[in-house]
């Protein structure tokens, strides 16, 4: 039976899986959610011997029901191949009593590769299935990692173009170089004068602009998204949590049916929502621990029931989490308000007009699966340093936020459940922050790119190809614009 998708703001707006992947955002501005979350179709014991690709098929076929087996297996095979530098795609490292699920072994060394390696294949397959004859323009806002991973995925993919907006000065030097040196005749990158939230809300406005949609259609274009608002991004993220459980079983770290806690560093809420969906599929998960940096809007939400973005925007050493509007939280809000589109639309309307909303006590009661914490800049740096000194393991700043929150949660609650931490980026991506945390005197005065050989030496991990290739790559993109000129910029790029 085909699983249908509906808008969080109006359940009458429906789509098949392939249509939802193509559209990205529902026509009313809502996010597509499955009408129900399917159960895992295999026993936990069967997960043990599965490869990443086999796990991906088992999970994704339950959500993407209008893709044929041949189509889905082909998308998976093309996505999870030699572009990953480890055979098992998402290896797990144990450090003391914590398990780090390393999601950064893909082409751009961040967890976004896990979903953005497959999204272009899901999207081009969906276009054929639905007889789309227009060129698909992927419009994306990035806080640093999505942009590069999306560009790498869509570069020179026939029938697509991609335009990425990122906040000037709001990403690491390595992240910026990765984007501005990206090859591809269908790729454009724009630095906006503003923060990530400006970029994200600007992209959403462009999606909701009917006049622009008509203009695009007349010229043979249609918008879609590679952000985590696209269900084609979220579904592949469920896979790695299911795979990790199978690996822990296989390695004898846990017993079949034993619950694990999962800690996720998150800004836009998509990565932890994927873990939540995995739990609803039947994966034995205890707590979903939401880790924030000093932009702790999600932490405050879980503490108080009020989501309030009216606060100072902090630039931190974990820039991919420097976000005050967590788009994917809307999918959870829809779930806990009884899947009532009117309630969801009203709350999202309040967020847009007043910058905040408060959920009911009944809704708050349904958040018992979640715990939340945050790490200050000092705590993040301290976690990196002490983990390196104790175990010789070097983690990036985002992973360190999660590791600190995980440790704090254990102290505060006495919960001894084994914990899986989503390790979302290679330390090479944030080399200055990482090495300064380890030894400020020794590394603090050096430039970011000068530090790469030092990281190689102390970590014992070879510099990834993704870093080596940007060191002498040609800068291809230098376009900038004000946050309120994004539409004009898109029209200019597309020659409208």
C-alpha positions in Angstrom: 0.0 0.0 0.0 1.3 3.5 -0.9 2.1 5.6 2.1 0.7 9.1 1.6 2.3 12.4 2.8 0.3 15.3 4.1 1.1 18.9 5.0 1.6 19.7 8.7 -0.7 22.7 8.3 -3.5 21.0 6.3 -3.9 17.3 6.1 -6.1 17.7 3.0 -2.9 18.6 1.1 -1.5 15.2 0.1 1.3 13.8 -2.0 3.0 10.5 -2.7 6.5 10.0 -1.5 8.0 10.9 -4.8 5.8 14.0 -5.1 6.8 15.1 -1.6 10.5 14.7 -2.5 10.0 16.8 -5.6 8.1 19.6 -4.0 10.3 19.9 -0.9 7.8 22.1 0.9 4.0 21.8 0.8 2.1 24.5 -1.1 0.7 26.0 2.1 4.2 26.4 3.7 3.8 23.3 5.8 6.2 20.3 5.9 5.3 16.9 4.5 4.9 14.2 7.1 3.9 10.5 6.5 0.3 9.7 7.4 1.7 7.1 9.8 5.2 6.0 10.8 5.7 2.5 9.6 7.1 -0.3 11.8 10.5 -1.8 11.1 9.8 -4.8 8.8 12.6 -7.0 10.2 13.4 -8.2 13.7 16.2 -6.5 15.7 18.3 -9.7 15.4 18.1 -9.5 11.6 19.7 -6.0 11.7 22.9 -7.6 13.0 24.6 -8.8 9.8 23.2 -6.1 7.5 25.4 -3.8 5.4 24.6 -0.1 5.4 23.1 -0.4 2.0 20.9 -3.3 3.1 19.7 -1.4 6.1 19.0 1.6 3.9 16.7 -0.4 1.7 14.9 -2.1 4.6 14.1 1.3 6.2 13.5 3.5 3.1 11.2 1.1 1.3 8.7 1.5 4.1 8.6 5.3 3.6 9.2 5.7 -0.1 6.5 3.3 -1.2 5.9 4.5 -4.7 9.5 3.9 -5.7 10.0 0.4 -7.2 12.5 -2.0 -5.6 14.8 -1.5 -8.6 14.6 2.3 -8.4 15.3 2.4 -4.7 18.2 -0.1 -4.8 19.7 1.8 -7.7 19.5 5.1 -5.7 21.1 3.5 -2.7 23.9 1.8 -4.6 24.8 5.1 -6.4 24.7 7.0 -3.1 26.6 4.8 -0.7 29.7 3.9 -2.7 33.4 4.7 -2.8 32.8 8.4 -2.1 32.7 7.3 1.6 36.2 6.6 3.0 35.1 3.6 5.2 33.4 0.5 3.9 30.8 0.5 6.7 29.7 4.1 5.8 29.0 5.1 9.4 31.5 3.5 11.8 31.2 3.6 15.6 34.0 4.5 17.9 33.8 3.7 21.5 35.4 6.2 23.9 35.1 5.1 27.5 31.5 4.2 28.0 30.1 6.4 25.1 29.6 5.4 21.5 30.3 7.9 18.7 28.4 7.3 15.5 30.8 8.9 13.0 28.6 10.4 10.2 31.5 12.3 8.5 33.1 9.8 6.2 31.5 11.1 3.0 32.6 13.4 0.3 32.3 16.6 2.3 33.1 15.2 5.8 29.9 16.1 7.5 26.7 14.2 8.4 24.8 16.0 5.7 26.5 13.6 3.2 24.5 10.7 4.6 21.3 12.1 3.1 22.5 14.4 0.4 24.4 11.6 -1.4 21.1 10.0 -2.1 18.7 13.0 -2.5 19.7 13.8 -6.1 19.0 10.3 -7.1 15.7 10.2 -5.3 14.8 13.5 -6.9 15.7 12.7 -10.5 13.9 9.4 -10.2 10.9 11.2 -8.8 11.0 13.7 -11.7 10.8 10.8 -14.2 8.1 9.0 -12.3 5.9 12.2 -12.3 6.6 13.3 -15.9 8.3 16.5 -14.8 9.6 18.4 -17.8 10.9 21.5 -16.0 14.4 22.0 -14.8 14.4 21.6 -11.0 16.1 24.5 -9.2 17.3 23.4 -5.8 17.1 26.4 -3.4 19.0 25.9 -0.2 20.0 27.8 2.9 23.0 26.5 4.8 24.6 27.1 8.2 27.8 25.6 6.7 27.4 21.9 5.9 24.2 21.4 3.9 25.4 23.8 1.2 28.6 22.0 0.3 27.0 18.5 0.6 24.0 19.5 -1.6 26.3 21.1 -4.2 28.5 18.1 -4.2 25.4 15.9 -4.6 23.8 17.9 -7.4 26.8 19.2 -9.3 26.2 18.5 -13.0 23.2 16.3 -12.3 21.1 16.6 -15.5 17.8 18.5 -15.2 18.8 20.3 -12.0 20.3 23.6 -10.9 21.3 24.5 -7.3 21.5 27.9 -5.6 23.0 28.0 -2.1 22.8 30.9 0.3 25.1 31.0 3.4 25.7 33.7 6.0 28.9 35.7 5.3 31.2 35.4 8.3 28.9 32.8 9.9 30.7 29.6 8.7 34.2 28.3 9.3 37.0 29.1 6.8 37.1 25.5 5.7 33.3 25.4 5.2 33.4 28.6 3.1 36.3 27.4 0.9 34.5 24.1 0.3 31.5 26.0 -1.0 33.2 28.8 -3.0 35.5 26.4 -4.8 32.7 23.9 -5.8 32.8 22.9 -9.5 29.7 22.3 -11.6 28.0 24.2 -14.4 24.7 24.1 -12.6 26.0 25.4 -9.2 25.7 28.9 -7.7 26.7 30.0 -4.2 25.7 33.3 -2.6 27.0 34.9 0.7 24.2 36.9 2.3 24.8 39.8 4.6 22.9 38.3 7.6 22.7 35.2 9.6 21.4 31.7 8.9 17.9 32.4 10.0 17.7 35.3 7.5 18.9 32.8 4.8 16.4 30.1 5.8 13.4 32.4 6.1 14.3 34.1 2.8 14.3 30.7 1.1 11.0 29.8 2.6 9.5 33.1 1.4 10.7 32.3 -2.1 9.0 28.9 -1.9 5.7 30.6 -0.9 5.8 33.3 -3.6 3.1 32.3 -6.1 4.0 35.1 -8.5 7.6 33.9 -8.7 6.5 30.3 -9.2 4.5 31.4 -12.2 7.4 33.3 -13.6 9.7 30.3 -13.1 7.2 27.9 -14.7 6.9 30.2 -17.8 10.7 29.9 -18.2 10.7 26.1 -17.6 11.8 26.0 -14.0 10.4 24.7 -10.7 11.8 25.0 -7.1 12.7 22.2 -4.8 14.7 22.0 -1.6 17.7 20.1 -0.3 17.2 21.4 3.2 15.9 19.1 5.9 12.4 20.4 5.3 12.5 17.9 2.4 11.2 14.5 3.5 13.8 13.1 1.1 16.5 14.4 3.4 14.8 13.1 6.6 14.1 9.5 5.6 17.7 8.6 4.8 18.8 10.0 8.2 16.6 7.4 10.0 18.8 4.7 8.4 21.9 5.4 10.3 20.3 5.1 13.7 18.8 1.7 12.8 22.2 0.7 11.3 24.0 1.8 14.5 21.7 -0.4 16.7 22.5 -3.4 14.4 26.2 -2.7 14.7 26.1 -2.4 18.5 24.2 -5.8 18.6 26.7 -7.4 16.2 29.7 -6.2 18.2 28.2 -7.6 21.4 27.9 -4.1 23.0 24.2 -4.5 23.7 21.7 -7.3 23.9 18.7 -7.7 21.6 15.9 -5.4 22.7 18.2 -3.4 25.1 17.4 0.3 25.0 20.0 2.9 24.1 19.9 6.7 24.6 20.8 8.9 21.6 22.3 12.3 21.9 22.2 14.6 18.9 23.8 18.1 18.5 21.1 19.9 16.6 20.0 23.4 15.4 17.4 22.7 12.8 16.0 19.6 14.7 16.1 17.3 11.6 18.8 15.0 12.8 17.2 14.3 16.2 13.7 14.0 14.6 15.1 11.2 12.4 16.1 9.4 15.6 12.6 10.0 17.0 11.1 8.4 13.8 13.5 5.4 14.3 12.1 5.0 17.8 8.5 5.2 16.5 9.5 2.5 14.0 10.3 0.2 16.9 14.0 0.8 17.5 14.6 0.4 21.3 15.5 3.9 22.2 15.2 5.4 25.7 15.8 9.1 25.8 16.4 11.3 22.8 18.8 13.9 24.2 18.7 17.2 22.3 22.0 19.1 22.6 22.2 22.8 21.9 25.0 25.3 21.9 24.6 28.9 23.3 21.8 29.5 20.8 19.7 27.3 23.2 16.3 28.0 21.8 15.5 24.3 21.7 16.8 23.7 25.3 14.5 26.5 26.6 11.6 25.0 24.6 11.9 21.6 26.3 12.3 23.3 29.7 9.4 25.7 29.5 7.1 24.7 26.6 7.7 28.1 25.0 9.6 28.4 21.8 11.0 32.0 21.6 13.4 33.1 18.9 13.4 36.7 20.2 16.9 36.7 21.6 20.5 37.6 20.6 21.9 35.5 17.8 25.2 34.0 19.0 28.1 33.2 16.7 29.8 30.1 18.2 32.5 27.6 17.4 29.8 25.2 16.4 28.3 27.3 13.6 26.1 24.7 12.0 24.0 24.9 15.1 23.8 28.7 15.1 20.1 28.6 14.4 17.1 30.2 16.2 14.3 28.9 14.0 14.4 25.1 14.0 12.3 24.2 10.9 11.9 20.5 11.6 10.4 21.1 15.1 7.2 21.7 13.2 7.0 18.0 12.4 7.2 17.2 16.1 4.6 19.9 17.0 2.2 18.4 14.4 2.7 15.0 16.1 2.1 16.1 19.7 -0.9 18.3 18.9 -2.8 15.2 17.7 -1.9 15.8 14.0 -4.2 18.8 13.9 -3.2 21.0 11.0 -5.2 24.0 12.3 -3.4 24.0 15.7 0.0 23.6 13.9 -0.7 26.4 11.4 -1.8 28.7 14.3 1.4 28.1 16.3 3.6 28.6 13.2 1.7 31.8 12.4 2.5 33.0 16.0 6.2 32.2 15.4 6.1 34.2 12.2 4.3 37.3 13.6 5.4 37.3 17.3 8.6 35.2 17.1 7.3 32.8 19.7 4.6 30.3 20.7 3.7 28.2 23.7 2.4 24.7 23.6 -0.3 23.3 25.9 0.3 21.1 29.0 -1.2 18.1 27.1 1.3 18.6 24.3 4.2 19.0 26.8 3.3 15.6 28.3 4.0 14.0 25.0 7.6 15.2 25.0 8.6 12.7 27.7 10.9 10.8 25.1 13.1 13.9 25.0 15.7 15.3 27.4 17.7 18.5 26.6 20.9 20.2 27.5 23.3 22.8 26.2 27.0 23.5 26.3 28.7 26.9 26.7 31.7 27.8 24.5 34.0 27.0 27.5 32.3 23.6 28.1 32.6 22.7 24.4 36.3 23.5 24.4 36.8 21.7 27.6 35.1 18.5 26.3 37.4 18.5 23.2 40.5 18.9 25.4 39.8 16.4 28.1 38.6 13.7 25.6 41.8 14.1 23.7 44.0 14.1 26.8 42.2 11.1 28.3 41.6 8.9 25.2 43.5 10.4 22.3 40.2 10.9 20.4 39.8 14.2 18.6 36.2 15.4 18.0 34.8 18.5 16.3 33.0 21.3 18.1 29.4 20.1 17.3 30.2 16.5 18.6 31.7 18.1 21.7 28.5 20.0 22.4 26.6 16.6 22.3 29.3 14.8 24.3 29.1 17.5 27.1 25.3 17.3 27.2 25.4 13.5 27.3 27.9 13.5 30.2 25.8 16.2 32.0 22.6 14.2 31.5 24.2 11.1 33.0 25.4 13.0 36.0 22.1 14.8 36.6 19.9 11.7 36.2 22.0 8.7 37.1 20.7 7.1 34.0 23.2 4.3 33.1 21.7 3.4 29.7 24.3 3.1 27.0 24.5 6.3 24.9 25.1 6.8 21.2 26.3 10.3 20.3 25.8 11.5 16.7 29.2 12.7 15.6 28.3 15.1 12.9 31.5 16.5 11.4 35.2 15.8 11.0 37.4 17.9 13.3 39.2 18.9 10.1 36.2 21.1 9.2 36.7 23.2 12.4 40.5 22.8 12.8 41.2 26.2 14.5 38.5 25.8 17.1 39.5 22.2 17.8 43.2 22.7 18.2 42.8 25.9 20.1 40.6 24.0 22.6 43.3 21.3 22.9 46.2 23.8 23.4 45.6 27.5 23.0 49.2 28.6 23.6 50.6 26.2 21.0 48.0 26.6 18.3 46.1 29.9 19.1 48.2 32.2 17.0 48.2 30.1 13.8 45.9 30.6 10.8 43.2 28.0 10.3 44.7 26.3 7.2 48.2 26.3 8.7 46.9 24.1 11.4 45.8 21.2 9.2 49.2 19.3 9.4 49.1 19.8 13.2 45.7 18.1 13.4 47.0 15.3 11.2 49.9 14.8 13.6 48.0 14.8 16.9 44.9 12.9 15.7 46.8 10.2 13.8 44.0 10.6 11.1 45.1 11.4 7.6 43.9 14.6 6.2 40.7 13.8 4.2 40.7 14.3 0.4 37.8 16.8 0.9 40.3 19.1 2.7 43.3 18.5 0.5 41.4 19.4 -2.6 40.4 22.9 -1.4 43.8 24.1 -0.4 44.8 25.1 -3.9 41.4 25.0 -5.6 40.3 28.0 -7.6 37.6 30.3 -6.1 34.6 30.1 -8.5 31.9 31.9 -6.6 32.1 35.4 -5.1 28.5 36.6 -5.3 27.1 38.4 -2.3 23.7 40.0 -1.5 21.7 41.6 1.3 19.3 39.3 3.0 16.3 41.3 1.5 17.7 40.9 -2.1 17.5 37.1 -2.3 14.7 37.0 -4.9 16.4 39.5 -7.2 19.6 37.4 -6.9 17.8 34.2 -7.8 16.1 35.9 -10.8 19.4 37.3 -11.9 21.1 33.8 -11.7 18.3 32.2 -13.7 18.2 35.0 -16.2 14.5 35.7 -15.5 
